[in-house]
Amino acid sequence: MAEFNFFQHWYPLSPIADLRPAVPTPVTVLGIRTVIWQPRDRATYCVFLDQCPHRLAPLSEGRIDEQTGHLMCSYHGWQFDAQGTCQRIPQAEADFQPAQQPQLCATALPCQVANDLLWVWPDANSTELAAQTPLPLSPQVDASQGFVWDSYVRDLDYDWQTLVENVVDPSHVPFAHHGVQGNRAQARPVPIQITESTPTRIEAKSEGRFNTKMTFEPPCRVEYAIAFGADKQIGLVTYCVPTVPGKCRIVAQFPRNFAQTAHRWTPRWLSHIKTRNAVLDGDMILLQQQEQILHQSASPSWQKAYTLPTSADRFVIEFRKWFDRTCAGQLPWPAGTTPPTFGPRDRQQVLDRYHQHTQLCSSCRSALQWVERAEWGLLGLTVLVVAIVAVLPDEYRRWPGIPLLLLALGGLGVAAWLKIWLEPQFRFVDYIHSDRP
């Protein structure tokens, strides 16, 4: 059996656009807690293990010092530069030189920026190998070839292998995403042909209405390249990032080589709440419960538990065989990692858009803040207008009194629409398949 080292690969942590330079950001990869931060004197980000060497306090709870630009631990004020070298210990004597003590360093991980994403190499002991290993980049995320794209991140309430299995299965789209990206009445056979299968790559194609090329580059890249028309192409580039047992993170990009103007004028947050979140909501309950049923079944082996009779399942089968062959069907979680817990889950928790996406996404986070301010502003306007009309002399009650009241009612209606319909799009929208016509 070939051995696959999950820790010696590049993983995207987040779109660069969603990171906040002034705020240390925690992200977990393969059970390893990391912190993303940006020194004030550098334009690039750093990624450290999320623990201070002093007493193991989380550096993600720290801050960027205003004077030095270093990462400061909020427990005792130790400071670290971009290389992880300890530059200051407030409790130390005047002649103590912390920078000369390697055991006082924070652990810096190899990281780099490419294709608008921040990438990390989670093994701090193989930095030379990291420098020699190419990133799993998509050829479709290339502006020089006429492509435009949107980036998206969300934490999901199911395991990495469940996410990969789902993404390599195109036949679920007309049903799980009916009315969002598919139509169950138009479902048809999806003949999939495996064209390459090696320990480092699986490729497949599906020919029909659209010619589709599918790629799985372990451990995280799953890509679709869909050609239609004379020279148009649309893609899905998905990076499936294992975080902790029973959970994962999806970092996705959606390239296309047409409709560039529409892309530039469409707010990023609008595509997220209308399409991206809705697509993942359509899968979430299904996959979270599918995973539980498989885990709790008498035969948790996929070969015995699944029934896969059609060619549409061939990529799923090939991925599962790869996982069994190279990884013994298990992710290499570090010792002491808490196993997943299975049982009834509240739908608001499983479909929690705010904590899974909105707080991670700069566009949606800003849009939600705007919505909340607009709600209060419109309510304040309504109260102000009513108060003004109430003190108007009788001769002004009809004009401008009535138009002002109509304005107040209109503002109240807009505030109600923002509160009842738009704001929940950033927080929680229940997805019930039986209610979708």
C-alpha positions as CSV (number, residue, x, y, z in Angstrom):
1,M,0.0,0.0,0.0
2,A,1.4,3.4,-1.0
3,E,1.6,5.9,1.8
4,F,0.1,9.4,1.3
5,N,1.4,12.1,3.6
6,F,-1.4,14.6,4.0
7,F,0.8,17.0,6.0
8,Q,3.2,17.5,3.2
9,H,0.9,19.3,0.8
10,W,-0.3,22.8,0.2
11,Y,-3.7,23.8,1.4
12,P,-5.6,27.1,0.8
13,L,-6.8,28.7,4.1
14,S,-8.8,31.6,2.8
15,P,-9.2,34.0,-0.1
16,I,-6.9,36.9,0.5
17,A,-9.8,39.4,0.1
18,D,-11.4,37.9,3.2
19,L,-8.5,38.3,5.6
20,R,-8.2,41.3,8.0
21,P,-4.7,42.6,8.2
22,A,-5.1,44.0,11.7
23,V,-6.8,40.9,13.2
24,P,-5.0,37.6,13.8
25,T,-7.3,34.9,12.3
26,P,-7.4,31.2,13.5
27,V,-7.8,28.4,11.0
28,T,-7.5,24.7,11.7
29,V,-6.0,22.3,9.1
30,L,-5.8,18.5,9.7
31,G,-6.3,19.1,13.4
32,I,-3.4,21.6,13.6
33,R,-4.5,25.0,14.9
34,T,-2.9,27.9,13.0
35,V,-3.0,31.7,13.1
36,I,-2.9,34.0,10.1
37,W,-1.5,37.5,10.7
38,Q,0.2,40.3,8.8
39,P,3.2,42.3,10.1
40,R,2.7,46.0,9.8
41,D,5.9,46.4,7.7
42,R,5.0,43.7,5.2
43,A,2.4,43.3,2.5
44,T,2.3,39.5,2.8
45,Y,0.7,37.3,5.5
46,C,2.4,34.9,7.9
47,V,1.0,31.6,9.3
48,F,2.1,30.3,12.7
49,L,1.1,27.4,14.9
50,D,-1.5,28.9,17.1
51,Q,0.3,28.6,20.4
52,C,2.7,30.8,22.3
53,P,5.9,28.9,23.3
54,H,5.6,30.4,26.8
55,R,2.5,28.9,28.2
56,L,0.7,27.7,25.0
57,A,-1.8,30.5,24.9
58,P,-3.5,30.9,21.5
59,L,-1.8,33.6,19.4
60,S,-5.0,34.1,17.5
61,E,-6.3,35.9,20.6
62,G,-3.3,38.2,20.4
63,R,-2.9,41.5,18.5
64,I,-0.6,43.3,16.1
65,D,1.5,45.7,18.2
66,E,1.1,49.3,16.9
67,Q,4.7,50.3,17.5
68,T,6.7,47.2,16.5
69,G,4.2,45.6,14.0
70,H,4.9,42.2,15.7
71,L,2.4,39.6,16.8
72,M,1.8,40.0,20.5
73,C,0.5,37.3,22.7
74,S,-2.3,38.7,24.9
75,Y,-1.4,36.5,27.9
76,H,2.0,37.9,28.8
77,G,2.8,40.2,26.0
78,W,5.6,38.2,24.3
79,Q,6.1,39.5,20.7
80,F,7.1,37.6,17.6
81,D,8.4,38.9,14.2
82,A,7.5,37.5,10.8
83,Q,10.0,34.6,11.1
84,G,8.6,33.6,14.5
85,T,11.6,35.0,16.4
86,C,10.7,36.3,19.9
87,Q,11.6,40.0,19.9
88,R,10.3,41.0,23.3
89,I,9.5,39.5,26.7
90,P,8.2,42.3,29.0
91,Q,9.0,40.3,32.1
92,A,12.6,39.7,31.2
93,E,15.6,41.5,32.7
94,A,17.1,44.4,30.7
95,D,20.1,42.4,29.5
96,F,18.1,39.3,28.3
97,Q,18.2,38.7,24.6
98,P,15.1,36.6,23.6
99,A,16.0,36.7,19.8
100,Q,19.1,34.6,20.6
101,Q,17.0,31.8,22.2
102,P,15.6,29.4,19.6
103,Q,13.3,27.7,22.1
104,L,11.5,31.0,22.6
105,C,10.4,31.1,18.9
106,A,6.9,30.7,17.6
107,T,6.6,28.1,14.9
108,A,6.2,29.6,11.5
109,L,4.8,27.5,8.7
110,P,5.6,27.8,5.0
111,C,3.0,29.9,3.3
112,Q,2.5,31.9,0.1
113,V,-0.1,33.7,-1.9
114,A,-1.3,32.5,-5.4
115,N,-4.5,32.8,-7.4
116,D,-6.0,35.2,-4.8
117,L,-5.6,32.5,-2.1
118,L,-3.4,32.2,1.0
119,W,-1.7,28.8,1.1
120,V,-0.1,26.9,4.0
121,W,2.2,23.9,4.3
122,P,1.2,22.3,7.6
123,D,4.5,20.4,8.3
124,A,7.0,22.8,9.8
125,N,9.8,20.2,9.5
126,S,9.8,19.9,5.7
127,T,10.3,23.5,4.6
128,E,12.7,22.5,1.8
129,L,10.2,20.0,0.4
130,A,7.5,22.8,0.6
131,A,9.7,25.1,-1.5
132,Q,10.1,22.4,-4.2
133,T,6.4,21.3,-4.3
134,P,4.1,23.2,-6.7
135,L,0.8,24.5,-5.6
136,P,-2.3,22.7,-6.8
137,L,-3.4,25.7,-8.9
138,S,-6.1,25.6,-11.6
139,P,-5.3,26.6,-15.1
140,Q,-8.8,28.2,-15.3
141,V,-8.0,30.8,-12.7
142,D,-6.0,32.8,-15.2
143,A,-6.9,36.4,-16.2
144,S,-4.5,36.3,-19.2
145,Q,-6.7,33.7,-20.8
146,G,-9.9,35.8,-20.4
147,F,-11.2,34.2,-17.2
148,V,-12.9,36.0,-14.4
149,W,-13.7,34.3,-11.1
150,D,-15.2,34.7,-7.7
151,S,-13.8,33.1,-4.5
152,Y,-15.8,31.7,-1.6
153,V,-15.0,30.0,1.7
154,R,-17.3,28.1,4.2
155,D,-16.8,25.8,7.1
156,L,-18.9,22.6,6.7
157,D,-20.5,20.3,9.2
158,Y,-19.3,17.1,7.8
159,D,-16.0,15.3,7.0
160,W,-13.4,16.0,4.3
161,Q,-14.0,12.6,2.6
162,T,-17.7,13.3,2.5
163,L,-17.1,16.6,0.8
164,V,-14.8,15.2,-1.8
165,E,-17.2,12.4,-2.5
166,N,-20.0,14.9,-3.0
167,V,-18.1,17.2,-5.3
168,V,-17.0,14.4,-7.6
169,D,-20.6,13.4,-8.0
170,P,-22.3,15.6,-10.6
171,S,-25.5,13.5,-10.9
172,H,-26.9,14.9,-7.6
173,V,-27.1,18.5,-8.9
174,P,-30.6,18.4,-10.5
175,F,-32.0,17.0,-7.3
176,A,-30.1,18.4,-4.3
177,H,-29.9,21.8,-6.0
178,H,-33.2,21.9,-7.7
179,G,-34.2,25.5,-8.4
180,V,-30.7,26.8,-7.6
181,Q,-28.4,25.2,-10.1
182,G,-30.5,22.3,-11.4
183,N,-33.9,21.0,-12.3
184,R,-35.0,17.6,-11.3
185,A,-37.3,17.3,-14.3
186,Q,-34.3,17.7,-16.6
187,A,-32.2,15.0,-14.9
188,R,-30.6,12.5,-17.3
189,P,-27.9,9.8,-17.3
190,V,-24.4,11.1,-16.6
191,P,-21.9,8.8,-18.3
192,I,-18.5,9.2,-16.6
193,Q,-15.4,7.6,-18.0
194,I,-12.2,7.5,-15.9
195,T,-9.3,8.5,-18.1
196,E,-6.5,8.5,-15.6
197,S,-6.1,7.1,-12.1
198,T,-2.8,7.3,-10.2
199,P,-1.8,7.9,-6.5
200,T,-1.4,11.6,-7.4
201,R,-4.2,12.3,-9.8
202,I,-7.6,11.0,-11.0
203,E,-9.2,12.4,-14.2
204,A,-12.5,11.7,-15.8
205,K,-14.7,13.0,-18.6
206,S,-18.4,13.1,-19.3
207,E,-19.6,13.8,-22.8
208,G,-23.2,14.9,-23.6
209,R,-25.0,18.1,-23.7
210,F,-21.8,19.7,-22.2
211,N,-18.3,18.2,-22.4
212,T,-16.9,18.1,-18.9
213,K,-13.5,17.3,-17.6
214,M,-13.2,16.4,-13.9
215,T,-10.0,16.3,-11.9
216,F,-9.1,15.2,-8.4
217,E,-5.6,16.2,-7.3
218,P,-5.0,14.9,-3.8
219,P,-5.4,15.9,-1.2
220,C,-7.7,18.8,-1.8
221,R,-8.3,20.0,-5.4
222,V,-11.4,18.9,-7.2
223,E,-12.0,20.7,-10.5
224,Y,-14.6,20.8,-13.3
225,A,-13.9,22.4,-16.7
226,I,-17.2,22.5,-18.6
227,A,-17.1,23.5,-22.3
228,F,-20.1,24.7,-24.3
229,G,-20.7,26.7,-27.4
230,A,-17.8,27.5,-29.7
231,D,-15.3,28.6,-27.1
232,K,-17.1,29.3,-23.8
233,Q,-15.9,27.6,-20.6
234,I,-17.2,27.6,-17.1
235,G,-15.4,25.9,-14.2
236,L,-15.6,24.9,-10.6
237,V,-12.4,24.8,-8.6
238,T,-13.0,23.3,-5.2
239,Y,-10.4,22.9,-2.5
240,C,-11.5,20.5,0.2
241,V,-9.6,21.2,3.4
242,P,-9.8,18.8,6.4
243,T,-10.0,20.8,9.6
244,V,-11.1,18.5,12.5
245,P,-12.8,15.1,12.5
246,G,-16.4,15.5,11.3
247,K,-15.8,18.9,9.8
248,C,-14.0,20.5,6.9
249,R,-13.6,23.8,5.0
250,I,-14.4,24.5,1.3
251,V,-12.4,27.1,-0.5
252,A,-13.9,27.5,-4.0
253,Q,-13.4,29.5,-7.1
254,F,-15.8,29.9,-10.0
255,P,-14.0,30.8,-13.2
256,R,-15.6,31.6,-16.6
257,N,-14.3,33.1,-19.8
258,F,-17.4,35.1,-20.8
259,A,-19.8,37.7,-19.3
260,Q,-16.8,39.6,-17.8
261,T,-18.9,42.9,-17.5
262,A,-21.6,41.1,-15.5
263,H,-19.0,39.7,-13.2
264,R,-17.5,43.1,-12.5
265,W,-20.9,44.7,-11.7
266,T,-22.3,41.9,-9.6
267,P,-21.6,42.4,-5.9
268,R,-19.7,39.4,-4.5
269,W,-22.0,39.1,-1.5
270,L,-25.0,38.9,-3.8
271,S,-23.7,35.8,-5.5
272,H,-22.9,34.3,-2.2
273,I,-26.3,34.6,-0.6
274,K,-28.3,33.8,-3.8
275,T,-26.2,30.9,-5.1
276,R,-23.1,29.8,-3.2
277,N,-24.7,29.5,0.2
278,A,-27.9,28.0,-1.2
279,V,-26.0,25.3,-3.0
280,L,-24.1,24.2,0.1
281,D,-27.3,24.4,2.2
282,G,-28.9,22.0,-0.3
283,D,-26.2,19.4,0.5
284,M,-25.6,20.1,4.1
285,I,-28.4,18.1,5.9
286,L,-28.2,15.3,3.3
287,L,-24.4,14.9,3.8
288,Q,-24.3,15.4,7.5
289,Q,-26.9,12.7,8.1
290,Q,-25.5,10.4,5.4
291,E,-22.2,10.5,7.2
292,Q,-23.9,9.7,10.5
293,I,-25.8,6.8,9.0
294,L,-22.6,5.3,7.4
295,H,-20.7,5.7,10.6
296,Q,-23.4,4.0,12.7
297,S,-24.3,1.3,10.2
298,A,-23.5,-2.4,10.9
299,S,-21.1,-2.3,7.9
300,P,-19.4,1.1,7.8
301,S,-17.4,0.1,4.8
302,W,-18.6,2.0,1.8
303,Q,-18.3,-1.1,-0.4
304,K,-21.0,-2.8,1.7
305,A,-23.1,0.2,2.7
306,Y,-23.4,1.8,-0.7
307,T,-25.2,0.6,-3.9
308,L,-23.5,2.2,-6.9
309,P,-24.9,0.6,-10.1
310,T,-24.5,3.4,-12.7
311,S,-21.7,5.0,-14.6
312,A,-22.6,8.3,-12.8
313,D,-21.0,6.8,-9.7
314,R,-17.7,5.9,-11.3
315,F,-15.7,8.9,-9.9
316,V,-17.1,8.3,-6.4
317,I,-15.9,4.7,-6.7
318,E,-12.5,5.7,-8.0
319,F,-12.0,8.3,-5.2
320,R,-13.0,5.8,-2.5
321,K,-10.6,3.2,-4.0
322,W,-7.8,5.8,-3.9
323,F,-8.6,6.7,-0.3
324,D,-8.6,3.0,0.7
325,R,-5.4,2.2,-1.3
326,T,-3.2,5.1,-0.3
327,C,-4.6,6.2,3.1
328,A,-6.4,3.0,4.4
329,G,-9.6,5.0,4.4
330,Q,-8.5,7.2,7.3
331,L,-7.2,10.7,7.7
332,P,-4.0,11.0,9.8
333,W,-5.3,13.1,12.6
334,P,-2.7,14.1,15.2
335,A,-2.7,12.1,18.5
336,G,-5.2,13.5,21.0
337,T,-7.5,14.9,18.3
338,T,-11.1,14.6,19.5
339,P,-13.2,12.2,17.4
340,P,-16.4,13.4,15.9
341,T,-19.7,13.0,17.8
342,F,-22.8,11.8,16.1
343,G,-26.3,12.3,17.0
344,P,-29.3,14.6,16.4
345,R,-28.2,18.1,15.4
346,D,-30.2,21.3,15.4
347,R,-30.9,22.5,11.8
348,Q,-30.0,26.1,12.7
349,Q,-26.6,24.8,13.8
350,V,-26.0,22.6,10.8
351,L,-27.1,25.4,8.4
352,D,-25.6,28.3,10.3
353,R,-24.5,30.6,7.5
354,Y,-23.2,33.3,9.8
355,H,-20.5,31.3,11.7
356,Q,-19.8,29.1,8.7
357,H,-19.4,31.8,6.1
358,T,-20.5,35.4,6.8
359,Q,-18.0,36.1,9.6
360,L,-15.2,34.7,7.3
361,C,-16.2,36.6,4.2
362,S,-15.3,40.3,4.0
363,S,-18.0,41.0,1.4
364,C,-20.8,39.3,3.3
365,R,-19.6,40.7,6.6
366,S,-19.6,44.2,5.3
367,A,-23.0,43.8,3.6
368,L,-24.6,42.5,6.8
369,Q,-23.2,45.5,8.7
370,W,-24.7,47.8,6.0
371,V,-28.1,46.0,6.3
372,E,-28.2,46.4,10.1
373,R,-27.3,50.1,9.9
374,A,-29.9,50.6,7.2
375,E,-32.6,49.0,9.4
376,W,-31.8,51.3,12.3
377,G,-31.5,54.3,10.1
378,L,-34.9,53.7,8.5
379,L,-36.5,53.1,11.8
380,G,-35.0,56.3,13.1
381,L,-36.2,58.2,10.0
382,T,-39.7,56.8,10.6
383,V,-39.8,58.0,14.2
384,L,-38.4,61.4,13.2
385,V,-40.9,62.0,10.4
386,V,-43.9,60.9,12.6
387,A,-42.6,63.3,15.3
388,I,-42.3,66.2,12.8
389,V,-45.8,65.5,11.4
390,A,-47.3,65.4,14.9
391,V,-46.2,69.0,15.6
392,L,-47.1,70.5,12.2
393,P,-49.7,73.2,12.3
394,D,-53.1,72.1,10.9
395,E,-52.7,73.9,7.6
396,Y,-49.6,71.7,6.9
397,R,-51.1,68.3,7.9
398,R,-52.2,67.6,4.3
399,W,-49.1,69.1,2.6
400,P,-46.4,68.2,3.4
401,G,-47.8,66.0,6.2
402,I,-49.3,63.3,4.1
403,P,-46.3,62.9,1.8
404,L,-44.0,62.7,4.8
405,L,-46.1,60.0,6.4
406,L,-46.0,58.0,3.1
407,L,-42.3,58.4,3.1
408,A,-42.1,57.1,6.7
409,L,-44.3,54.1,5.8
410,G,-42.1,53.4,2.8
411,G,-39.0,53.5,5.0
412,L,-40.7,51.2,7.5
413,G,-41.6,48.8,4.8
414,V,-38.0,48.7,3.5
415,A,-36.7,48.2,7.0
416,A,-39.1,45.3,7.5
417,W,-37.9,43.8,4.2
418,L,-34.3,44.1,5.2
419,K,-35.0,42.5,8.6
420,I,-37.4,39.7,7.5
421,W,-35.9,38.7,4.2
422,L,-32.4,40.1,3.5
423,E,-30.7,39.8,6.9
424,P,-31.5,36.1,7.4
425,Q,-29.7,35.4,4.1
426,F,-26.5,36.1,6.0
427,R,-27.5,34.1,9.1
428,F,-29.8,31.1,8.6
429,V,-32.2,30.0,5.9
430,D,-33.8,26.6,6.4
431,Y,-33.5,24.4,3.4
432,I,-36.3,21.9,3.1
433,H,-36.2,19.9,-0.1
434,S,-39.9,18.8,0.0
435,D,-40.9,22.5,0.0
436,R,-39.1,23.3,-3.2
437,P,-41.6,23.1,-6.1
